[in-house]
């Protein structure tokens, strides 16, 4: 019997507990396994590359939901002292 080619590779990743719980609940509501849900999210990001998720900047990626850095030469507001 010929050996079959492995169609998937295992990869271990870490999640903050709240994100993991919410992701598993979302996968269940869609009728998907957690693995299939994560795989579909990654496939969509790689195919569509929407800036709403991640924005490429040179060698680094920045989460687009984070506030953009202030323009050069503009003072940032100071935080109040406690």
Steps between C-alpha positions, in 0.01 A plus 500: 500500500640842404536765766257787473624856494413689817247768413527699824781592737451554874599831656468598862410862583406682820187707560394724787222305681222748408595501130510119495158469663343759267661338194374155595150639557509676160617182328221300664237758396621464140490120518878474463770336703737744667778385266285558189396844628859612557607355164221688318590827676864460395407404143280809468767731638761362263267512199331836557764680706244746640664788683224481760678202657872562454687772318841420358778747574838393365619195690249541785124469517286729714151418618282751320262529795779659705507879480747627242813670630481881510659686209863603547537839666159489671507483880299220656260589780649441841349251741377641829717413799347292774 
